[in-house]
Amino acid sequence: MDKNTFKKAIEGIKELCGAYREGLQALNKDCKDNVEATDTRLLYGSVDIDKATKDKYPQDSRWDYVVCYHGALYFIELHPASTSNVKEVLNKLDWLKGWLKDKAEIGQAKKSYHWIATGCVKILPNSPQYKQLVSKGLLPKTKLKLGN
């Protein structure tokens, strides 16, 4: 997926129309400070999914962002990372995956899911919540490096 394809795919989704931003501009400062690109020329754009879908899904646990980097989609959730937050973030992941099923053009691109912790990660490796996150491939981290 190139930059124009990503932008057209985003603009083609009713809920996201007008939400595309260049580079990392859609991310709030806290998120932007914790996302690094190996090569900024390969940042194809970003979208604040939460903000764009809030009116249509006001009661749902919505996912935060998507960033397109070198044709791959990085879905990013910025959230506190303690044991008590795991269920909430997994609900957001379920919402995102269900929502993406209907969005064929971006749903078929290479994608990955990332939880960026606000503050320290407070989930013990021997806890049931940690094991749940491992099974979903969603261990929280404090920084996300795009392109590694």
N, C-alpha and C positions, 0 to 999 in steps of 0.2 A: 504494500500500500504506500503510495507516494503522498506528498503533502496535499496536492489538489484532490486526490481521491479521498483522503481523510476528511478534508474540509467539506467536500460534496456529500459524503456519507453523513456527517454530522448535521449539515443543513437540511438533509433529506429526512431527518427524524423530527417529526412535528414538535415534540417536547424540547428538543435541543436547538431548534431553528433560532439563529441569532446568538447562540452561546459559544461558538467557536472563537478562540483567541490564539494569537501568534505565540509561539514559544511556550513559556510557562505562565503567561499572563493571567490565566483563569485561576491559578492556585493562590490561596491567601498567603500572606507573608510567612506564617509559621510553617506551612507546607513547603513553600518555595525554598525556604532556608534549609530544608532537609532533603531536597532533591538535587542531585548533581548529574549533569550530562557529560559524558566523556568528550563528545564533540557537539557543541551547541548548534552547529549547522544542520545536524540531523534531528533537531527538535521540530516536528511538523505541526505542532499545535497542542492545545489543551482545552478542556471543557469542565466547568463546574456543574456536574450532573445534579448534585443536591439542590443547588440554587435554581437550575433550569426546570427541575421536575417538582419543585415544592408545591406549586399551585395545583397540579394534577394529582399528586399523591401526598397530601398534607399529613396524613396519619401514618404513612409508611416509614419504615426504617430505610432511608435512602443512602446510597453510596455517595462518596464525595466527588472524586475527580477521575478523569481519564486523560492521559498524556500519550501522544503518538510520537515515538522516537524511532527513527530509522525503519518505519513501516510496522513496528510492533506496538500494541496497545498495552499500556501500563495503567491498570485501575488502582487508584490510591485512596485509602481511607486514613484520614488523620484523626486519631482518637486516643484517649488515655488507655494505657495497657496494663491493667491489673486483672486479676482473676475474675472480679465482678463484671468486667467489661466484655468478656469473651462471648457470652451469649448474644449480646447486643450487636457486636461486630459480625458474628456469624449470621445473624438475621439480616444484616445489611448485605452480606455477600449473597445470601439466598435471594434477596430482593433483586440485586443487580443481575444475577444469572437468569432469573425469571424474566426480568425486563429485557435483557439482551436477546432472549429467544425470538422475540418479535422484530428485532432490528438486524435483519439478515446481512446488510452490507458491512456493519462493523462487527457483527457477531461471528463472522467467519475469519476475521483477521487473527494473526498470532497475538495471544493476549496472556497477561499474567496479573495476579492480584497481590496487592501489597498493603500491609498495615504499618503506617508510620506512627510510632508512639509519641504522644505529647508527654514529655518528661521521661522518667525511667520506666523500663519494662519490669513489671512486678508480677510475673507469672512463673511460678516455680517449675523447673523441668520435670519433676516427678508428680505434678498435679494432673488430675483428669482433664482439666481445661487445656493444659499444654498438649496433651496427647490428642485432644480434639483438633487443635490448631495444626499439629503436625499432619494429621490425616487429611486436612483441607489444604495443606501447603500454604498456610497463612500465619507463620510466626511473625510477631511484631518486631520491628527494627527501628532504630533511631534515625537512620539515614538510608536513602535509596539512591543507588548509583545506576544511572541509565547507561547501557552500553557495555556492562560487564557481565 
